[in-house]
Amino acid sequence: NDIPYIHNVSAMAAAAWYQQKIDIPYRETSLEDLLQEVRSWSEGEYAKALWQGNALSQPKYVEVARQLAAYTGLSEELIRAHNLRVPMYQFLGKLLEKERRSISFYDGRVTTHSIWSNEYSFQDDPMIINTTGPLVTTFNSYLEKNLRFSTDRKYIPINLTIEGRWDWASGMPGGDMGYPETFTSLGRALRKADFLQVFVAIGLFDMACVHDATIYEIHRMDIPPEALGRITITLYSAGHMSYTDPVSHHKLKENLVNFYGDALK
């Protein structure tokens, strides 16, 4: 499936731009202008190259590898080693390899000291480490003080054992996990409930739910044009959790207040 690699380029470029690892001519370009150029290239020349597979000519292969390196800050050698398809976890571990740092899966602006292998480690993700303590403490306090709910059971924010046993029904037509997705259900809800309004908050530095992939899925839901008008898409200069960025937090709250107000009219 080549589609994820096409969508990932803009998120990688955004992170490389922020970390000043993007090719020098692009470092002074605004993020908005950069992403517009990157999307045009990734959905055009890059997509065509991937579709051709091993029929791609060698000169074109070299050209695409060079341009992908310019946008992502990765070496051409690494890109060729992955046949023009660099997995996201490789990008997270390799972009700042010389500095012995890795990038967060949840926010391409946040980094941490990497392990010796220079591979991305979920357990060492800086956003998980930095936010889990405060979020769990706040959540437990809210349960006890605001909701008057007390329990001796431990709240586990990330339970990988349970995750593996989850009912991924949307991705199991053949019995395997497949690619679980929720857009089919969302599209069905939008068709049935003509009053339903949807607010989509997208972080430009989110490497987990990359912005191009999210917009791609929204535009491929089986819904009438009228329903598309009931979807509000807002981009933030933030990561997976936009509210952890002070500026985006303020903007998100303002946008949600307006969204709720308009929905209730």
Rosetta silent file (secondary structure, phi, psi, omega in degrees, C-alpha in Angstrom):
SEQUENCE: NDIPYIHNVSAMAAAAWYQQKIDIPYRETSLEDLLQEVRSWSEGEYAKALWQGNALSQPKYVEVARQLAAYTGLSEELIRAHNLRVPMYQFLGKLLEKERRSISFYDGRVTTHSIWSNEYSFQDDPMIINTTGPLVTTFNSYLEKNLRFSTDRKYIPINLTIEGRWDWASGMPGGDMGYPETFTSLGRALRKADFLQVFVAIGLFDMACVHDATIYEIHRMDIPPEALGRITITLYSAGHMSYTDPVSHHKLKENLVNFYGDALK
SCORE:     score description
SCORE:     0.000 S_00000001
   1 L     0.000  106.497 -176.488    0.000    0.000    0.000 S_00000001
   2 L   -84.502  -14.227 -174.438    1.853    3.092   -1.243 S_00000001
   3 H   -58.166  -44.979  179.790   -0.755    5.648   -0.154 S_00000001
   4 H   -57.637  -36.215 -179.610    0.573    6.126    3.429 S_00000001
   5 H   -65.540  -35.962  178.137    4.042    6.980    2.102 S_00000001
   6 H   -66.210  -43.951 -178.846    2.548    9.690   -0.107 S_00000001
   7 H   -70.153  -30.729 -175.704    0.609   11.193    2.798 S_00000001
   8 H   -71.538  -21.665 -173.602    3.556   11.011    5.194 S_00000001
   9 H   -59.089  -44.253 -177.047    5.825   13.261    3.133 S_00000001
  10 H   -66.356  -37.212  177.693    4.165   16.520    4.190 S_00000001
  11 H   -67.169  -41.158  176.790    4.273   15.578    7.894 S_00000001
  12 H   -62.955  -41.502  179.960    7.934   14.605    7.562 S_00000001
  13 H   -64.337  -39.236  179.151    8.650   17.869    5.756 S_00000001
  14 H   -62.553  -44.334  179.096    6.930   19.867    8.513 S_00000001
  15 H   -66.891  -42.748  179.572    9.059   18.181   11.179 S_00000001
  16 H   -64.177  -36.510  177.438   12.250   18.540    9.118 S_00000001
  17 H   -64.517  -45.688 -179.639   11.437   22.224    8.575 S_00000001
  18 H   -65.112  -40.278 -178.069   10.944   22.802   12.303 S_00000001
  19 L   -82.277    2.384 -179.849   14.131   20.898   13.193 S_00000001
  20 L    58.533   38.258  176.784   16.076   22.829   10.515 S_00000001
  21 L  -111.717   -6.004  176.763   17.028   19.591    8.760 S_00000001
  22 L   -68.203  159.499 -179.042   15.135   20.284    5.563 S_00000001
  23 L   -53.724  140.391 -172.013   17.252   21.256    2.551 S_00000001
  24 H   -49.293  -44.461 -179.110   18.727   24.737    3.074 S_00000001
  25 H   -58.276  -22.149 -177.153   16.699   26.554    0.354 S_00000001
  26 H   -94.490   -6.603 -172.669   13.463   25.592    2.169 S_00000001
  27 L   -69.030  -26.296  179.359   14.469   26.646    5.681 S_00000001
  28 L   -97.305   -0.231  178.150   13.332   30.245    5.252 S_00000001
  29 L   -76.096  143.975  176.547   10.104   29.267    3.469 S_00000001
  30 L   -66.276  151.351 -178.747    6.883   29.628    5.458 S_00000001
  31 H   -61.327  -38.773 -179.734    5.399   26.335    6.617 S_00000001
  32 H   -61.544  -47.740 -179.895    2.201   27.025    4.682 S_00000001
  33 H   -66.478  -38.759  179.671    4.030   27.612    1.391 S_00000001
  34 H   -61.347  -48.514 -176.848    6.311   24.642    1.995 S_00000001
  35 H   -65.797  -32.503  176.876    3.442   22.219    2.614 S_00000001
  36 H   -63.936  -43.002  178.714    1.618   23.440   -0.467 S_00000001
  37 H   -67.670  -43.728 -177.938    4.680   22.657   -2.599 S_00000001
  38 H   -63.225  -42.477  179.401    5.330   19.317   -0.892 S_00000001
  39 H   -62.602  -41.817  179.735    1.721   18.162   -1.343 S_00000001
  40 H   -60.835  -41.423 -179.590    1.807   19.059   -5.013 S_00000001
  41 H   -72.773  -45.682 -175.792    4.984   17.019   -5.477 S_00000001
  42 H   -66.865  -35.654  179.893    4.013   14.031   -3.311 S_00000001
  43 H   -83.098   -9.924  179.763    0.576   13.680   -4.917 S_00000001
  44 H  -110.128  -90.841 -175.152    2.093   14.140   -8.378 S_00000001
  45 H   -59.554  -43.726 -177.566    5.666   13.132   -9.190 S_00000001
  46 H   -66.480  -45.392  179.440    6.185   10.990   -6.088 S_00000001
  47 H   -60.795  -43.418  179.218    2.890    9.122   -6.472 S_00000001
  48 H   -60.679  -39.755 -179.216    3.600    8.441  -10.152 S_00000001
  49 H   -65.505  -43.518 -179.937    7.026    7.073   -9.272 S_00000001
  50 H   -66.662  -38.215  179.870    5.652    4.703   -6.631 S_00000001
  51 H   -62.257  -33.282 -177.597    2.871    3.499   -8.935 S_00000001
  52 H   -71.977  -22.440  178.046    5.464    2.520  -11.555 S_00000001
  53 H    59.759 -133.503 -177.472    7.249    0.219   -9.121 S_00000001
  54 H   -77.730    1.705  174.597   10.236   -1.559  -10.683 S_00000001
  55 H   -86.781   -5.389  179.833    9.334   -0.117  -14.087 S_00000001
  56 L   -66.603  132.407 -178.933   10.571    3.297  -12.900 S_00000001
  57 L   -67.762  153.534 -178.477   13.612    4.412  -14.887 S_00000001
  58 H   -62.781  -43.966  177.796   16.917    4.769  -13.041 S_00000001
  59 H   -59.382  -40.217  179.690   17.295    8.509  -13.790 S_00000001
  60 H   -69.085  -37.234  177.584   13.772    9.147  -12.460 S_00000001
  61 H   -58.904  -46.673 -179.918   14.470    6.980   -9.419 S_00000001
  62 H   -64.608  -40.911 -179.885   17.540    9.074   -8.590 S_00000001
  63 H   -62.891  -44.882 -179.551   15.609   12.313   -9.146 S_00000001
  64 H   -66.580  -41.917  178.908   12.776   11.274   -6.822 S_00000001
  65 H   -61.686  -40.687 -179.731   15.193   10.084   -4.126 S_00000001
  66 H   -65.389  -42.787 -179.047   17.053   13.390   -4.279 S_00000001
  67 H   -70.754  -37.867  177.650   13.862   15.462   -3.967 S_00000001
  68 H   -63.794  -37.725  176.508   12.485   13.301   -1.154 S_00000001
  69 H   -65.138  -39.278  179.934   15.764   13.797    0.704 S_00000001
  70 H   -63.344  -40.832 -178.171   15.503   17.559    0.201 S_00000001
  71 H   -76.189  -36.952 -171.813   11.998   17.689    1.683 S_00000001
  72 H   -98.363  -15.204 -177.847   12.495   15.254    4.568 S_00000001
  73 L    80.464    0.632  178.185   16.078   15.902    5.639 S_00000001
  74 L   -83.880  160.385  179.666   16.881   12.196    5.339 S_00000001
  75 L   -76.654  149.522  176.222   19.897   10.913    3.433 S_00000001
  76 H   -62.312  -32.587  179.461   19.488    9.698   -0.132 S_00000001
  77 H   -61.625  -45.413  179.235   21.233    6.506    0.948 S_00000001
  78 H   -64.584  -41.527 -179.322   18.529    5.751    3.530 S_00000001
  79 H   -64.100  -41.645  178.197   15.773    6.569    1.051 S_00000001
  80 H   -68.048  -35.011  179.438   17.257    4.260   -1.583 S_00000001
  81 H   -63.122  -26.571  178.606   17.703    1.518    1.023 S_00000001
  82 L  -103.635   16.915  176.017   13.934    1.652    1.566 S_00000001
  83 L    54.164   44.889  177.629   13.161    1.822   -2.158 S_00000001
  84 L    72.282    5.866 -175.816   11.750    5.384   -1.876 S_00000001
  85 L  -125.539   82.953 -177.109    9.358    4.263    0.908 S_00000001
  86 L   -85.434  120.771  178.035   10.759    5.271    4.296 S_00000001
  87 L   -63.150  151.798 -178.142    8.594    4.082    7.224 S_00000001
  88 H   -59.789  -39.769 -177.921    7.614    6.756    9.725 S_00000001
  89 H   -63.695  -29.984  176.384    9.463    5.059   12.595 S_00000001
  90 H   -69.075  -41.606  177.887   12.679    5.258   10.555 S_00000001
  91 H   -59.875  -45.200 -177.471   12.173    8.967   10.003 S_00000001
  92 H   -61.475  -34.892 -177.641   11.618    9.535   13.737 S_00000001
  93 H   -89.883  -21.848 -171.574   14.848    7.772   14.635 S_00000001
  94 H  -103.994  -21.788 -174.984   17.088    8.905   11.790 S_00000001
  95 L   -58.797  -42.965 -178.624   16.367   12.611   11.166 S_00000001
  96 L  -108.596   33.334 -176.257   18.427   13.742   14.180 S_00000001
  97 H   -58.397  -40.829 -178.079   20.754   10.739   14.200 S_00000001
  98 H   -65.570  -28.813  178.129   23.919   12.859   14.262 S_00000001
  99 H   -88.775    0.713 -176.915   22.661   14.641   17.386 S_00000001
 100 L    54.982   47.422  177.463   21.746   11.272   18.935 S_00000001
 101 E  -132.195  155.569  174.981   18.141   12.356   19.330 S_00000001
 102 E  -125.824  161.386 -174.385   14.826   10.957   18.129 S_00000001
 103 E  -102.636  148.848  178.445   11.518   12.670   17.385 S_00000001
 104 L   -72.264  139.315  175.041    8.174   12.093   19.054 S_00000001
 105 L   -65.145  -25.809 -173.891    5.549   10.136   17.120 S_00000001
 106 L   -99.627   -9.841  177.207    2.968   12.522   18.553 S_00000001
 107 L  -161.692  109.134 -176.192    4.704   15.837   17.909 S_00000001
 108 L   -66.240   -5.250  177.811    7.472   16.294   15.354 S_00000001
 109 L   -90.921  -17.475 -173.074    8.788   19.311   17.262 S_00000001
 110 L   -99.253  132.981 -177.132    9.553   17.372   20.447 S_00000001
 111 E  -129.531  166.977  175.737   12.748   15.321   20.768 S_00000001
 112 E  -148.593  164.013  174.643   14.591   13.174   23.281 S_00000001
 113 E   -63.533  131.344 -175.992   17.985   11.495   23.632 S_00000001
 114 L   -89.656  160.702  175.057   17.865    8.368   21.496 S_00000001
 115 L   -73.672  169.314 -171.371   18.959    4.860   22.367 S_00000001
 116 L   -61.547  -27.262 -177.866   22.249    3.606   20.931 S_00000001
 117 L   -80.110   -6.410 -177.898   20.641    1.971   17.916 S_00000001
 118 L    55.924   37.496  174.115   19.115    5.297   16.860 S_00000001
 119 L  -107.984  148.211  176.565   15.748    3.622   16.387 S_00000001
 120 L   -66.941  136.370  178.837   12.485    5.172   17.499 S_00000001
 121 L  -123.834  118.890  179.621   11.231    3.661   20.769 S_00000001
 122 H   -58.476  -39.434 -178.493    7.563    4.002   21.747 S_00000001
 123 H   -65.031  -25.129 -178.495    8.480    3.498   25.413 S_00000001
 124 H  -103.481   10.555 -178.147   10.888    6.441   25.221 S_00000001
 125 L   -59.997  123.788 -174.638    8.618    8.779   23.250 S_00000001
 126 H   -63.159  -32.362  179.072    9.085   12.223   24.840 S_00000001
 127 H   -69.574  -36.431  176.901    5.454   13.283   24.482 S_00000001
 128 H   -65.981  -45.326 -179.350    4.277   10.152   26.298 S_00000001
 129 H   -65.080  -42.582 -175.323    6.832   10.677   29.053 S_00000001
 130 H   -74.103  -28.376 -173.195    6.136   14.418   29.378 S_00000001
 131 H  -106.096  -23.701 -174.676    2.337   14.246   29.377 S_00000001
 132 H   -59.722  -48.519 -179.372    1.345   10.932   30.981 S_00000001
 133 H   -57.505  -56.959  179.660    2.096   11.979   34.569 S_00000001
 134 H   -60.238  -40.386 -177.481    0.266   15.340   34.485 S_00000001
 135 H   -68.517  -43.280  179.783   -2.689   13.960   32.498 S_00000001
 136 H   -66.193  -41.323  178.381   -3.218   10.912   34.726 S_00000001
 137 H   -61.549  -45.007  179.410   -2.905   13.026   37.878 S_00000001
 138 H   -64.935  -40.867 -179.701   -5.424   15.551   36.561 S_00000001
 139 H   -63.855  -46.015  179.349   -7.810   12.807   35.442 S_00000001
 140 H   -63.109  -39.023  177.846   -7.735   11.055   38.819 S_00000001
 141 H   -64.528  -40.697  179.221   -8.270   14.373   40.588 S_00000001
 142 H   -63.980  -42.614  178.615  -11.246   15.157   38.341 S_00000001
 143 H   -59.788  -45.828 -174.264  -12.820   11.761   39.049 S_00000001
 144 H   -77.418  -45.751 -173.832  -12.478   12.138   42.791 S_00000001
 145 H   -85.480  -40.778 -175.796  -13.157   15.844   43.332 S_00000001
 146 H   -89.604  -42.545 -176.683  -15.561   16.734   40.529 S_00000001
 147 L   -96.786   -4.838  179.350  -17.397   13.474   39.873 S_00000001
 148 L    57.570   37.813 -179.234  -17.165   12.141   43.459 S_00000001
 149 L  -110.206  120.106  179.937  -15.929    8.802   42.130 S_00000001
 150 L  -120.317  140.406  178.931  -13.492    6.868   44.302 S_00000001
 151 L  -155.034  153.339  176.534  -11.870    3.533   43.535 S_00000001
 152 L   -95.158    3.394  178.897   -8.829    1.546   44.559 S_00000001
 153 L   -79.232  141.305 -178.722   -8.318    0.389   40.967 S_00000001
 154 L   -82.745  133.356  176.360   -5.274    1.785   39.169 S_00000001
 155 L   -85.207  121.547 -179.239   -5.874    3.859   36.046 S_00000001
 156 L  -109.095  108.205 -174.892   -3.582    2.634   33.255 S_00000001
 157 L   -68.660  -35.161  179.865   -3.374    5.218   30.430 S_00000001
 158 L  -128.566  106.513 -177.099   -1.589    2.960   27.922 S_00000001
 159 L  -115.639   95.234 -175.852   -2.382   -0.733   28.217 S_00000001
 160 H   -68.813  -24.327  177.456   -0.679   -2.628   25.407 S_00000001
 161 H   -67.988  -45.215  178.924   -2.079   -5.950   26.638 S_00000001
 162 H   -67.717  -37.559 -178.339   -5.651   -4.743   26.256 S_00000001
 163 H   -56.969  -41.390 -179.132   -4.864   -3.081   22.932 S_00000001
 164 H   -69.000  -17.413 -179.343   -3.952   -6.424   21.394 S_00000001
 165 L  -103.202    4.300 -176.682   -7.278   -7.904   22.499 S_00000001
 166 L   -66.215  151.668  179.347   -9.428   -5.032   21.262 S_00000001
 167 L   -83.299   92.860 -179.719  -12.326   -5.747   18.923 S_00000001
 168 L   -88.626   56.332 -171.799  -10.977   -4.295   15.676 S_00000001
 169 H   -57.172  -35.319 -176.705  -14.156   -5.290   13.850 S_00000001
 170 H   -68.911  -13.633 -178.099  -13.789   -2.667   11.116 S_00000001
 171 H  -118.412   24.259 -173.345  -10.505   -4.205   10.012 S_00000001
 172 L  -122.661   39.651 -179.899  -11.271   -7.907   10.166 S_00000001
 173 L   -63.989  -27.187 -178.492  -13.003   -8.999    6.935 S_00000001
 174 L  -107.738    6.055  178.598  -10.497  -11.803    6.492 S_00000001
 175 L   100.608  -15.596  177.232  -10.014  -12.689   10.138 S_00000001
 176 L   -98.245  175.298 -178.634   -6.861  -10.611   10.723 S_00000001
 177 L   -64.056  -40.501  179.286   -6.593   -7.149   12.225 S_00000001
 178 L    64.585 -143.899  179.905   -6.259   -5.496    8.822 S_00000001
 179 L  -117.755   89.315  179.412   -6.632   -1.723    8.783 S_00000001
 180 L   -58.630  140.325  179.429   -9.215   -0.684   11.405 S_00000001
 181 L  -150.706  156.533 -177.171  -11.036    2.518   10.444 S_00000001
 182 L  -118.835   -3.466 -175.950  -13.956    4.611   11.656 S_00000001
 183 H   -68.315  -29.008  176.625  -14.743    6.768    8.627 S_00000001
 184 H   -62.985  -44.034  178.706  -17.297    4.276    7.298 S_00000001
 185 H   -67.037  -39.961  178.919  -19.261    4.582   10.539 S_00000001
 186 H   -64.595  -42.362  178.063  -18.869    8.364   10.554 S_00000001
 187 H   -61.458  -41.030  178.441  -20.105    8.589    6.966 S_00000001
 188 H   -62.902  -41.178  179.388  -23.129    6.459    7.831 S_00000001
 189 H   -65.083  -39.965  179.553  -23.916    8.734   10.788 S_00000001
 190 H   -67.002  -33.225  178.350  -23.640   11.861    8.616 S_00000001
 191 H   -71.749  -39.087 -175.460  -26.018   10.369    6.052 S_00000001
 192 H   -80.925  -34.125 -176.288  -28.605    9.351    8.626 S_00000001
 193 L  -111.816   97.714 -175.980  -28.464   12.416   10.890 S_00000001
 194 L   -74.252   -0.454  176.804  -28.752   15.593    8.837 S_00000001
 195 L   -99.156   -8.649 -174.329  -28.256   17.644   12.010 S_00000001
 196 L   -69.547  129.141  175.634  -24.869   16.092   12.858 S_00000001
 197 L  -113.960  140.270 -177.712  -21.917   18.502   12.880 S_00000001
 198 E  -123.553  130.940  176.912  -18.315   17.250   12.962 S_00000001
 199 E  -111.477  123.610 -179.039  -15.257   19.170   14.167 S_00000001
 200 E  -115.560  116.658  177.836  -11.860   17.857   13.022 S_00000001
 201 E  -103.812  123.664 -175.676   -8.733   19.231   14.714 S_00000001
 202 E  -123.088  127.375  176.136   -5.496   18.389   12.891 S_00000001
 203 E   -92.046  127.226 -178.215   -1.964   19.037   14.137 S_00000001
 204 L   -66.126  -22.110 -179.842    0.532   19.816   11.380 S_00000001
 205 L  -104.912   15.499  176.614    3.314   18.179   13.418 S_00000001
 206 L   -78.624  115.923 -178.467    1.286   15.070   14.273 S_00000001
 207 L   -94.456   -6.606  179.957    3.269   12.119   12.950 S_00000001
 208 L   -89.216  -55.113  176.147    0.695    9.554   14.099 S_00000001
 209 L  -110.760   80.250 -172.624   -2.459   10.856   12.388 S_00000001
 210 L   -64.238  145.003 -171.377   -0.842   12.866    9.608 S_00000001
 211 H   -61.305  -41.533 -178.521   -2.928   15.733    8.261 S_00000001
 212 H   -64.285  -37.501  179.430   -2.906   14.715    4.602 S_00000001
 213 H   -67.403  -38.951  179.926   -4.137   11.209    5.436 S_00000001
 214 H   -64.293  -47.507  179.864   -6.960   12.572    7.592 S_00000001
 215 H   -64.805  -38.232  177.215   -8.184   14.962    4.910 S_00000001
 216 H   -57.438  -46.001 -178.557   -7.854   12.203    2.300 S_00000001
 217 H   -67.927  -39.484  179.140  -10.153    9.933    4.327 S_00000001
 218 H   -60.491  -42.772 -177.105  -12.697   12.686    4.969 S_00000001
 219 L   -76.668   -4.233  177.634  -12.990   13.415    1.262 S_00000001
 220 L  -111.795   10.516  173.589  -13.551    9.735    0.498 S_00000001
 221 L   -71.324  146.477 -179.517  -16.473    9.152    2.822 S_00000001
 222 L   -82.301   77.031 -178.549  -19.660    8.054    1.079 S_00000001
 223 L  -134.624  154.418  177.470  -21.627   11.203    1.879 S_00000001
 224 L   -73.043  160.724  179.796  -23.537   13.794   -0.182 S_00000001
 225 H   -54.300  -35.312 -179.580  -21.985   17.246   -0.811 S_00000001
 226 H   -61.139  -38.993 -178.704  -24.361   18.770    1.740 S_00000001
 227 H   -68.318  -33.834  178.338  -22.946   16.545    4.483 S_00000001
 228 H   -61.586  -31.056  178.153  -19.391   17.598    3.647 S_00000001
 229 L   -70.169  -11.785  178.547  -20.469   21.144    4.491 S_00000001
 230 L   -95.847    8.834  177.845  -21.226   19.990    8.032 S_00000001
 231 E  -108.437  122.850  178.221  -17.596   19.035    8.634 S_00000001
 232 E  -103.587  119.153  179.842  -15.297   21.715   10.055 S_00000001
 233 E  -110.343  123.813 -179.456  -11.582   21.066    9.504 S_00000001
 234 E  -127.466  131.113  179.700   -9.089   23.202   11.424 S_00000001
 235 E   -98.624  141.527  179.975   -5.296   22.973   11.224 S_00000001
 236 E  -128.710  145.290  175.184   -3.050   23.777   14.178 S_00000001
 237 L   -81.513   68.006 -174.960    0.703   24.312   14.449 S_00000001
 238 L  -150.661 -174.035  179.444    0.814   21.538   17.007 S_00000001
 239 L  -102.731 -147.599 -176.084    1.080   17.789   17.366 S_00000001
 240 L   -61.296  -39.027  178.667   -1.353   14.961   18.112 S_00000001
 241 L  -108.981   91.086 -173.498   -2.701   16.742   21.197 S_00000001
 242 H   -58.441  -29.053 -175.423   -3.176   20.319   20.027 S_00000001
 243 H   -72.561   -8.509  177.151   -4.119   21.473   23.525 S_00000001
 244 H   -83.130  -11.057  176.601   -0.583   20.854   24.837 S_00000001
 245 L   -96.359  121.139 -174.435    0.663   23.766   22.722 S_00000001
 246 H   -54.025  -46.129 -178.700   -0.227   27.088   24.464 S_00000001
 247 H   -67.364  -45.831  179.978   -1.022   29.022   21.278 S_00000001
 248 H   -67.754  -31.731  177.333   -2.959   26.154   19.704 S_00000001
 249 H   -60.291  -46.183  178.986   -4.738   25.526   23.013 S_00000001
 250 H   -64.021  -44.186 -179.648   -6.132   29.055   22.949 S_00000001
 251 H   -65.767  -41.288  179.815   -7.076   28.772   19.277 S_00000001
 252 H   -61.847  -45.256  179.538   -8.677   25.344   19.775 S_00000001
 253 H   -61.583  -44.504  179.482  -10.844   26.597   22.632 S_00000001
 254 H   -61.656  -44.387  179.669  -11.928   29.626   20.609 S_00000001
 255 H   -64.109  -39.848 -179.484  -12.739   27.460   17.585 S_00000001
 256 H   -69.358  -38.952  177.086  -14.726   24.975   19.684 S_00000001
 257 H   -59.609  -45.133  178.586  -16.752   27.712   21.383 S_00000001
 258 H   -66.095  -39.830 -179.529  -17.713   29.058   17.951 S_00000001
 259 H   -63.565  -47.353  179.712  -18.396   25.544   16.634 S_00000001
 260 H   -63.768  -40.311  179.528  -20.694   24.632   19.522 S_00000001
 261 H   -62.226  -44.889  179.653  -22.460   27.979   19.257 S_00000001
 262 H   -66.623  -36.825 -178.139  -23.107   27.572   15.533 S_00000001
 263 H   -68.161  -27.244 -177.228  -24.247   23.957   15.982 S_00000001
 264 L   -90.295   -4.078 -179.458  -26.839   24.978   18.572 S_00000001
 265 L   -71.275    0.000    0.000  -28.403   27.732   16.470 S_00000001
